[in-house]
Amino acid sequence: MVEQYDITLNTGFRGAKNRPKRRNKESDNAWYYLGLAGQIGYIVAIPIAGGAILGSLVDHRFGIYPKGSLIGIVTGFVISTAGFVHVIREIIQKRK
């Protein structure tokens, strides 16, 4: 790793200090958006899959096949939609 230094010479040698590293804005944005994509993926997938699994368990437990699965999937879809809208609103407000 190469470190860069700024040297100040006025009336004598004042010393050397570390130069702050410059951040690459483009790579920071790339990681930010990759993180958002992953977050949105989990927000959409987990509630729908969880609703389907819980609905299937309810179906087998009470013998009401396909009602429990359908209710679980629809509930998961509603939760996913609400979470997706929440994340998108945060993104829009952050850009303002």
N, C-alpha and C positions, 0 to 999 in steps of 0.2 A: 504494500500500500504506500503510495507516494503522498507525503504531506507537503503542503505549500505554505510558505511563510511570507508575511509582509515585514520588511525591515524599514525602520524609520531612522533616517540620519539627519539630524538638525544641527545641534551644536556638539554633537558627539554621538556615540553609539548608544541608542536608547534601549535596544533589545529587539528581540523578535517575538512575534506572537502568532498563534495559529490563525490562519485565515478561515473564516466560516465556509463550510462546504455549500456549494450551490446545489439546490435541489432541481431535479429535472421535472418540471410541471407535467409534461406529457406522460411520463411513466407513472407519476403519482395518480393522474387521472385514470390511467388504464387499470391500475390496481383497485382504485375506488369503484370503477364501473364493474369490474369482475366480481368484487365483493357484493355489489348490489344485485348482480345477476344471480349469484348463489343464494343470497338472502331471499330474493323473490321466488326462486325455485323451491326453497324449503317452505316458504309461506304458502305456496300453492299446493305442493305435493303432500306435505305431512297431514293437514286436516282432511283432505279427500281420502288418502289411504287409511288414515285412522278411522274415519267415518265408515268406510267400507268394511274394515276389519271388525269394528265394534258392531256394526249392523249385522254382519254375518254371524257373530257370536250370539246376538239377540235372536236371530232367525233360528239357529240350532237349539238354543235354550228353550224358546217358547213355541217353536214349530210354526212360525208365521212367515215362512219363506215367501217371497222377495220383499215384503214390506219393510222389515228392519234394515236390510241392505240399502234399499232405495232411500229411506229416511236418513240413514247414516251418510250416504253419498251426497244427498242434497244439503244436509247440514254442513258437511265438510266443504262443499262448494260455496255456500254462503259465508262461512268463516274465511275461506281462502280469498274470496272477493273483497271482503272487508279489510283483510290484511294487506292485500295488493293495493287497494285504494289508499290506505294509510301510508304505505311506503312511497307511492307515487306523489302524494301530497307533500311529504317531507322533502322529496327531491325537488319539487317545484318551488317550495318555499326557500330551500337552501340556495337555489339559483338566483333568486330575486335580490 
